[in-house]
Amino acid sequence: MRTFLAAIPCLAVLFLTAIASDAASLPRKAAELQIQMNGAKPIELSEYRGKPVVLAFILTTCTHCQYTTGLLVKLQTEFVSKGLQVIECAVNDGAAADVPSFIKRFQTNFPVGYSTDQVGVLSFLQHPQTAIPHMPMLAFIDRHGVIRDQYQGIDAMLSDEATQEENLRAEILKLIAIR
């Protein structure tokens, strides 16, 4: 019994280490990412170096993602004069076919494309392959191509619709302030 009790602190440290090893490393240089565009050549994330970028990975059929898109449309308009660039990348099955009507429905004022490489997207976000991703997933990338913060739909920053716009605005203001 005494041996078991002595092992509890060691087990707790191992558990916390395992959790930490699953967390994304921040800040970190954003890896190159290609987003497919309907009727146009793919865009490369590096094309936006020099601008603060909010990169949102969405499901076109997800109501939480759609709500976030509406907020990002508003914030893109608000912060375009500060150089902000929002980009969305749909990752659901059938996204290539869904994106044109999604753009029209939500009147996006930023590029919306898609990726069929879901493993590559999770790798870009350093999201554990064995954990369920909760959409939307957002990366806040500074002018130098460094991911400063990232969130997924279950994080407090995005999960409460009552505070989501305020939270997004605060992250964007931090991003714009980085020179």
Order of alpha helices (4+ residues) and beta strands (2+ residues): alpha-beta-beta-beta-beta-alpha-beta-alpha-beta-alpha-beta-beta-alpha-alpha
